Amino acid sequence: MDLYTEGVATRTALPDEAVDLTASELHHRVLARLVSVLEFLVANRTLVLSDIFLRVRAEDGSEEQVSPDVALVPEARPGRRTVYRVPDEPVPTLTVEVLSPANHRSDGARVLADKRSLFGRIGVATHIEIDPDRGQVTTWLHNGTELEEGEPTTCCEHPALDGLRIETAPGVVRLFLPGGREFIDVPTEMARAEAERDRAEAERDRAEAERVRADTERARAERLARALREAGIDPTSI
């Protein structure tokens, strides 16, 4: 969360870089791993934005901005943004906030509520809040006019996460890839993927060698049978 990024409808200049004033050490660890796993899963087809301003321009020209921890935008191109502007660019389909204890107190809670309100007004379809201190995940879904809060749970596997499953307990957030394997880090996953490709290639080579061996044996048997028939011997009698 960012006390600098509360929604402010104004025509005055807005800052272009977000400084997160409510984040804890646990918040940073969870957020870093979450961004890594989402980029690993969807980066080739979905823009993953993290800790940059989402600035929204109203019809009267006024602007409001917040800084989502994570936003996914399937139709946007990667760039060098410090500010992501709506409606100039597509509305994110998913936003995620990683909470800290400060988000349950005064200014931190107000900033979080301002973010939810803005996400709802622009039509973000799914908003997820991960509270690693309490070990909870809450999913907010757009009901046509605003974001509507779901029940807090210890596990989240929403389709908007592209197969990622989030499991929580107080002080712990675990991330599981499609197929059920726990995400460690990108280098580990790249090494695993390479090992799986090597195993698959070795299996293809083995299957091809077996096919060639079978074809060779079949051709040899056919030549032998032909030679026997030419000699007047019924191959099936042998």
C-alpha positions in Angstrom: 0.0 0.0 0.0 1.1 3.6 -0.5 0.0 6.6 1.5 1.2 8.6 -1.5 -1.2 6.9 -3.9 -4.6 7.4 -2.3 -7.2 8.5 -4.7 -7.2 12.2 -5.3 -9.5 13.7 -7.9 -7.5 16.8 -8.9 -6.2 18.7 -11.9 -2.9 19.3 -10.1 0.3 17.4 -11.1 0.5 13.9 -9.7 3.7 12.1 -8.9 5.0 9.6 -11.4 6.7 7.1 -9.0 5.1 5.2 -6.2 6.8 4.9 -2.8 5.2 2.2 -0.6 5.0 3.4 3.0 2.9 0.7 4.5 4.8 -2.4 3.3 6.5 -4.8 5.8 9.4 -7.1 5.2 7.0 -10.0 4.9 4.9 -8.0 2.4 8.0 -7.5 0.2 9.0 -11.2 0.2 5.5 -12.3 -0.7 5.1 -9.7 -3.4 8.4 -10.4 -5.0 7.6 -14.1 -5.3 4.1 -13.4 -6.5 5.4 -11.1 -9.3 8.0 -13.7 -10.2 5.6 -16.6 -10.5 3.0 -14.6 -12.5 5.7 -13.4 -14.9 6.8 -17.0 -15.2 3.2 -18.1 -16.0 1.8 -15.3 -18.1 4.5 -12.9 -19.3 4.4 -14.1 -22.9 0.7 -13.2 -23.3 -0.2 -10.8 -20.4 1.4 -7.7 -19.0 2.4 -8.0 -15.4 2.5 -4.5 -13.7 3.9 -4.1 -10.2 4.1 -1.1 -7.9 3.6 1.5 -10.6 0.8 4.1 -10.7 -2.6 3.3 -12.2 -3.9 6.7 -13.3 -7.5 7.1 -14.3 -8.8 10.1 -16.2 -12.4 11.1 -15.7 -14.7 12.6 -18.3 -14.2 16.1 -16.8 -10.4 15.8 -17.3 -9.6 15.3 -13.6 -7.3 12.4 -12.7 -7.1 9.9 -9.9 -4.4 7.4 -9.2 -3.4 4.5 -7.0 -0.5 2.0 -7.0 -1.7 -1.6 -7.2 0.8 -4.2 -5.9 0.1 -6.3 -9.0 -2.1 -5.8 -12.1 -2.5 -8.1 -15.0 -3.4 -6.7 -18.4 -3.8 -9.3 -21.2 -4.1 -6.7 -24.0 -1.3 -4.3 -23.1 2.3 -4.2 -24.4 5.3 -4.1 -22.1 7.2 -0.8 -21.9 9.0 1.5 -19.5 6.1 2.9 -17.7 6.1 4.5 -14.3 2.4 5.4 -14.8 -0.2 3.2 -16.5 -3.0 5.3 -17.9 -6.7 4.4 -18.2 -8.6 4.8 -20.5 -5.6 5.3 -22.8 -4.7 1.7 -22.2 -6.9 -1.4 -21.3 -8.3 -1.8 -17.8 -6.5 -4.5 -15.9 -8.5 -7.8 -15.6 -6.9 -8.6 -12.2 -5.4 -6.6 -9.4 -3.7 -8.1 -6.3 -2.8 -6.4 -3.0 -0.4 -7.9 -0.5 -1.4 -6.5 2.9 0.6 -5.4 5.9 -0.6 -4.7 9.5 -0.7 -1.0 8.6 -3.5 -1.8 6.1 -5.8 -2.5 9.1 -5.2 0.8 10.7 -6.4 4.4 9.9 -4.6 5.8 6.8 -3.5 2.4 5.6 -7.1 1.0 5.7 -8.4 4.2 4.0 -5.9 3.9 1.2 -6.8 0.2 0.7 -10.5 1.2 0.5 -9.7 3.9 -2.0 -7.9 1.4 -4.2 -10.8 -1.0 -4.2 -13.2 1.8 -5.0 -11.2 2.9 -8.0 -10.7 -0.7 -9.2 -14.4 -1.2 -9.0 -15.2 2.1 -10.9 -13.0 1.3 -13.8 -14.3 -2.3 -14.1 -11.5 -4.5 -12.8 -13.1 -7.9 -12.9 -11.2 -9.6 -10.1 -9.3 -8.2 -7.1 -7.4 -10.4 -4.7 -6.1 -9.4 -1.3 -3.4 -11.6 0.3 -2.9 -11.0 4.1 0.2 -13.0 5.0 0.2 -11.9 8.6 -3.3 -13.3 9.2 -3.0 -16.1 6.7 -6.0 -15.2 4.6 -6.9 -14.5 1.0 -10.0 -12.5 0.0 -11.3 -12.4 -3.5 -13.4 -9.4 -4.7 -15.5 -9.9 -7.9 -17.1 -7.1 -10.0 -20.8 -7.3 -9.8 -21.5 -4.9 -12.7 -21.1 -1.7 -10.7 -18.5 -2.3 -8.1 -16.2 -4.9 -6.4 -18.1 -7.2 -4.1 -16.2 -8.9 -1.2 -16.0 -12.7 -0.9 -15.4 -14.7 2.3 -11.7 -14.8 3.5 -10.2 -18.2 2.9 -6.8 -19.9 3.3 -6.6 -20.9 -0.4 -7.3 -19.2 -3.7 -7.3 -20.7 -7.1 -9.2 -18.2 -9.2 -9.2 -18.6 -13.1 -7.8 -15.1 -13.4 -4.6 -16.4 -11.8 -3.9 -18.7 -14.8 -3.7 -21.9 -12.8 -1.7 -20.5 -9.9 -2.9 -21.6 -6.5 -2.2 -19.5 -3.4 -2.2 -21.2 0.0 -1.8 -19.2 3.2 -1.2 -19.6 6.9 -0.2 -16.9 9.4 3.2 -15.7 8.3 3.3 -18.1 5.3 2.2 -17.8 1.7 2.8 -20.8 -0.6 2.4 -20.6 -4.4 1.6 -23.7 -6.5 2.0 -23.9 -10.2 -0.6 -25.7 -12.5 -0.1 -29.4 -11.9 0.4 -28.9 -8.2 4.2 -28.3 -7.9 5.2 -25.6 -5.5 6.9 -22.6 -7.1 10.4 -22.0 -5.7 11.9 -19.3 -7.9 12.4 -18.6 -11.6 15.9 -20.2 -11.9 14.7 -23.3 -10.2 11.6 -23.5 -12.4 13.7 -22.9 -15.6 16.0 -25.7 -14.5 13.0 -28.0 -13.9 11.5 -27.1 -17.3 14.8 -27.8 -19.0 15.2 -31.1 -17.2 11.6 -32.0 -18.3 12.4 -31.1 -21.9 15.5 -33.2 -21.8 13.5 -36.2 -20.4 10.8 -35.7 -23.0 13.5 -35.5 -25.8 15.2 -38.7 -24.4 11.8 -40.4 -24.4 11.1 -39.4 -28.0 14.6 -40.7 -29.0 13.9 -44.0 -27.2 10.5 -44.3 -28.9 12.0 -43.5 -32.3 14.8 -46.1 -31.8 12.2 -48.7 -30.8 10.2 -47.9 -33.9 13.3 -48.2 -36.2 14.2 -51.5 -34.5 10.7 -52.8 -35.0 10.7 -51.8 -38.6 14.0 -53.5 -39.1 12.8 -56.7 -37.5 9.6 -56.6 -39.6 11.6 -56.1 -42.8 14.0 -58.9 -42.0 11.1 -61.3 -41.3 9.4 -60.3 -44.5 12.6 -61.0 -46.5 13.0 -64.3 -44.8 9.4 -65.3 -45.6 9.8 -64.3 -49.2 13.0 -66.3 -49.6 11.3 -69.4 -48.1 8.3 -69.1 -50.4 10.7 -68.8 -53.4 12.3 -72.0 -52.2 8.9 -73.7 -52.1 8.7 -73.7 -48.3 5.6 -72.4 -46.5 6.9 -69.9 -43.9 4.1 -70.7 -41.5 5.1 -74.3 -41.3 8.5 -73.4 -39.7 
